Every structure is written in structure tokens, then in C-alpha cells.
Amino acid sequence: MAKNAYETGRLNLPFVGHCTFGKKPAHLDWESIDAHVAVFGAPFDMGTQYRAGARFGPRAIREASTLFSFGHGGAYDFEDDVIYLPVDKVKIVDIGDADIIHTDTIKSHDNIEIGVRKILSAGALPVVLGGDHSVHIPCIRAFNDQEPVHIIHVDAHLDFVDERHGVRYGHGNPLRRASEMKHVTGFTQLGIRNVSSSNRSDYAAARKAGSDILSVRDVRRLGTDAVLARVPEGARYYLTIDIDGFDPSIAPGTGTPSHGGFLYYEVLELFQGLAKRGDIVGIDLVEVAPDYDISGTTAFLAAQLLMNTLGFIFHEKAQT
């Protein structure tokens, strides 16, 4: 019996070769991106208020993602009975990282924005690996010539601080800055909990800007279907995922851990539902700080979540 292409070449195990996202091809010419998905690193963490280290997040997530490189044409999920991300139908490339200028937030953010704009102009889905959560600001700013988006925000923290001691572009500000952009129509903020840098007036400002704020306990009480029913149907969704939205028992590698967070399937099932409910057009995943997690489990969580979410997105696109 003839062997298929995945049995005749190199075995190409996860721990050999170059460390791109999912061991997908590197494509460093941003003028000729030809793919369905472009993965882009934003290794910036100068917006942090507490423990730095998320600048090493993109490298850690890429390394962890090699475990999910499959090597057999796609990823078969027996529960759904679906082969996700078939290599002959979904092309993913890794376009490298933005140039980060140390101590210069504005220039670093501008360089991140340029990369996201290049991905969008090529018609690809941007997947941005942070970096601290301030990188969401240039990412969402890059959508200002696109159709409007509704932001889905998973986080322990509201990130709606306006300005504090002159700081407007730190990792406590990104959703406030997004609310000032005309192409952002509203927010669903999930997992918000405990004491953080946001005060009562920030919550009021978020609600005034069109935010539906649900804690982890709210999400669990309501259930997945009821939460999804609160999200505008048929909209274009941008996912911004702070890894500290997950409980530190499964995601310790982050600068500002907050106990009482989500478990894996709680978020995964929400994202699967979102892929059915509307069009996910962009993703950033931030605040993975690998030095605080010797086991690497946080980076594995990030990589697995992104791989599965991409699978859901393109499976739903194939059904329409």
C-alpha cells in the first residue's frame, strides 16, 4: 500500500528544526504574505506595573506550539469528529516579530501596528503573541480601516484605566484606548475579578462605552450558552486574551496572577461558540512571562488555546 506524504519524508519531531509557531513556515517578507493566518510576535513588556518578563512570551509560546505541529496533515479531534487545520486547506505562516525599541513605547507600538496592518492588507488573520497587554493598543488600532469590530476580552483585570501619572499606554490602559476608536463597537469582558488597578469609575466608563462585564463566577452561573447569547450575533469579533484570565494553577507564568480564574475548557467552549456565532477576525494573546513557570505549562496552554481556536474558526468558515 502506498504511503502518504506524511510518512515518506522526515519524521520532524517537535524538538527538531526551527522554532516557528506550530513549526509552520517562516515568512519574513511582509510585502508578500500569502496565507490564511499570519502569526506575529510583539515582545514588548515595558508597559508592566509589576513583574516584567512577557517580552519572552512569543519565544516561549512558539517553542510550546511545536508540540502541536501534528505532522499528519491536520489535527483530529475525536470528540467533534473533525480534522482541524488541514494543511491542504488552511495555510499558517510565522512572520517573525516587531522591532522593539527599548524604553520607547510609542515607537515600539508603532512597529507592532505596522506588522498587523501588513497582515490585514494581505487578507490574513493576524494572531499576535505578546508581550504585555499594552500591545493590544497598536493591534486594534491597525483595524481602523476595516469593518467595525466587537472586542472579546478575557482577563482577570478590566484594563480600563484612562491615565495615571501621565501613563496612557501601559498594560492597564488598552481597553480604555480601544474604547476611543470609532471602529470598536463594544466589548464583552470575561473573567474580571478581585482587586486590581481599575477603580469604580473605570467600571462605569467601561459600561458607558458599551461593555458587558462578567466575572468568572458570573460566567459559571450563567453557563456557556447564556454568555454567548449576550454577545452581538453575526458581528466581527476581535479576541484579546490575557493569560491571567486563567487560574494561576494552570497558568502561573504571568506577571500579575489572580486566583479564581478560568479553567481551559471554560474559555475554549466560549471561543468555539463565538466561531459559530460571528466572524473572528483577529487575536492577540498576552502576558505570558515564562520565567515564572519552570514547567512551561503556561506557554503550552497559550499555544494549545490558539491552535484549537484557529481550528474552530476555519472549520466554521468551511461550512459557509
N, C-alpha and C positions, 0 to 999 in steps of 0.2 A: 504494500500500500504506500502510495506517495506521501512523503512528509510535507507539511505546510511550511511556509516561510519562517515561522517562529520556532521550528525545530531543526532547521538546517544551518543557521548562522551561529554566531557566538551565543553562549548562554546569557552573558551580560547581566550577571547578578547585581543586586542593588549596591554592593560595596566596591564595584569596579567602575572605571570610567570617570568622565567629568560630571560634576555635581550640579546639574541643572534641575529645575523643578520637574519632578516625575521622570527624570532622565530624558526629557523632551529636547528637541534640537535647540541649540543656541542660535539666536538670530540677532546680531548686533547692529545691523544696518537698519536704522529706524525709518528710513525712507522707503523701504521695500518690504514691509511686514505683510505677509500673506498667510493668514491663519484665522481660525475661529476665536482663539483665545491667545492673548499675549500676557505672560507673567512678567512683572516688573518690580524690582526691588527699590525700596525707599528707606535706606539705612540711616535714618536721622533720628536722634533722640535728645536733641538739645532743648526740647520743649518740656522735659520732665521736671516735676516739682520734688520728686523724692529719689527713688533708686533708678539710675540710668542703666543702660545696657541693651536697650531694644535696637540699637544700631546693628547688633549682631543677629537680630531676628531673621532677616532674609536668608542669611547663610544657613542658620540652623533649620529653618523650615525647608529649604531646598535639600539639605542633607537628609532630613527625615523623610522627605517626599520620595526619595529613591526607593524606599520600601514598597511604595505603591506604584512602581513602574511596570508591574504586571508581566510584560514580556510575552503575552499570548493574545494580543490583538484587541484587548479591552478588559473590562472588569465585570465579571459575572457576579450578580447579587442573587443568591438563591431565594431570599425572602420575596423579592419583587419579580423574580424570574426574568431579569433584564440584563443584557450585556451593556454596561455603561461605558461611555467614551470609546466606542470602537475606533481604532486607529485609522481605518479607511474612510471614516465619516467626520471625525472631529480632530482638527489639527490644532495642536497646542505648541507654542514656541516660548522660549525664555529669552527676553530681550536685554537681560542684564539689569544694571542699577543706574539710578540717577546719580549725577555727580553731586556730592555733598561738600559744601564749603564750611569748614569748621568755624564756629561762632557766628555764622551769618545765616540766620533763619530765613530771611526774605529770599536771598539768592538760592539757598537750598530748596526752599519751597517752589520757587520759580522753575528750577531744574526738574523737580518732580512733575510739575504741571506740564512741562514740555513733553515729557515722556508719555503721559496719559493722553495728551492731545494727539500725539503721533499714532498711538494705538487706535483711538477713536476715528481718526481720519482714514485709517486702513480698514475700518469696518469690523474690527476685532473687539472682543470683550476684554476690558482691562481687569486684571487681577493683580492688585498691588500688595506686596509684602512689606509691612512696616517693621521697624520704625515705631516711634511713639505716635499717639493719636493725633498730634498736630498735623501729620501728613495727610489726614483726611481733607484738610482745608484746600490744598492745591489739587487734590484728586477730584473733589466735587466741583471746584472752580473750573476745571477743564471741560465740564459738561455744559458750560454756559451757552454754547452754540448748538446744543442738542435739544431734543424734545424734553419737556419737564419731567422731573423725577420725584418720587416719594422715597424718603430715606428710611430704611430699616436699620435700627441701631441696637446692637447687642452689647451690653456693657454693665459693669457694676455702678458706673458713675454717669451723671447726667451730661457732663461736659458742656454746660451752657453758661459758663462764666463769661461776662462781657469783657471787662478789663479790670485787672488788679495790679497796682503799682506799675502801670504802663504796659503790662503784658497782655497782648491781644491774640497772639498766635502760638500759645503754648498748648499742652495736651489737655488742658481744662477748658479750652475755648472752641473746639472745632464745630460742635453742633450749633453754637450761637453764630459763628461766622457763616455757616451754611444757611441759617435762617434768614440771613441778609441777602441771599442770592435769589433772583427772580425765578430761576428755573427750578427751584426747590419748592414743591407744593405742600409739603407736610412731612411729619415724622411719626414713626412708631418706635418708641424707645422701650426696650425689653431688658429686664434683669436688674433695673436700677434699685439699689438697696443701701442700707446702712448710712453711716455718717461719711460725708465726702466734702469736696471743696465747694460744691454748689449750695447756695442758701435758699430760703423760701422764695425770695424774689426771682431767682433763676428759674425755679419751677413754674412760677407764674408767667414769666416771659416765654418759657418753652410752650406752655399750654396756649398762650396768646398767639404764638407762631404756628399753631396747628399740630401740636404734639400730643399723642396718646401715650401716656407714661404708665408702664406696667412693671411692677416688681416681679421677682421670681415667684413669690407666693401668690401674686395675682395670676400669673400665667398658669401655675399649677392648679389654682382653684377654678379657673375658667376652663382649662383644657385647650388642646391644640386647635380644634375646630372653631371654638368660640373666639380665640385670639385672632385666628386668620380672618374671621368674619368682620373684625374691626378694621382690617386693612383695606384701603380702597381697591376694589376689584378692577382688573384689566389695566392697572397702572404700570408704569415703568419703575422698577424698584432698584435702588442702589443700596447694597448691603455694606455697612461699616461695622466690623466685628472687633471689639476689644477682647483679647483673650481672657481678661479678668472678669468678663461676664460669666465665665465658667467658674465652678468652685475650685479653690486652690488645692483641694485634694486630688484633682486631676489636671490642674494647670498651675503648678507652683511657680513656674518660670516667668514671672511678671513683676514689674516694679511696684505695683500697688494692689496686692492681693486682698480680696474681700470675701470672707466666709459667707456661706449661704447661697452660693452661685448655682448656675445651671449644671446639669449633667449632659453628657454627649447627645443622647437621643432626643432630649427635650428641644435642643436647638436644631438638630438635623431634621426632625419631623416638621418643624416650622418652616425650614427652608425648602423642604420637599413640597410642602403645601403652597408656599409662595411661588415656586416654579410652575405650579398648575394654575395659580390664581392670576398671575400677571407676567411681566417680562423683566427678568433680572438682567440689568444692562451694565453693571459694574460692581466690583467688590474690592474692599480693602480689608486686610486683617492685620491688626496692630498689637503692639505692646508685648510681644514675645521677647523675653530677656533671658536667654539660655543660661547665663552664668548662675542663675538662682535655682536651676534644676539640673542636678548632676545626672539624673536618669535620662534626660531628653524627652520625657513624656509630653511636655507642653508642646514642643515642636512637632512631635508625632500627631498630637491632637489637632494642631493647626493644619498640618498637611492633609490629614485624613478628612477633616471637615471640608477643606477646599476641594479636594478631589471628588468627594461624594456630591457636593453642591454643584460642581460643574457637570457631573453626570446627570443630575436631575434636570438642570437647565436644558441641556442639549437633547435629552430624551424627550422632554416636552416639546421642544422645537420640532423634533422629527415627527411628532404626532399631528402637527398642524399643517 
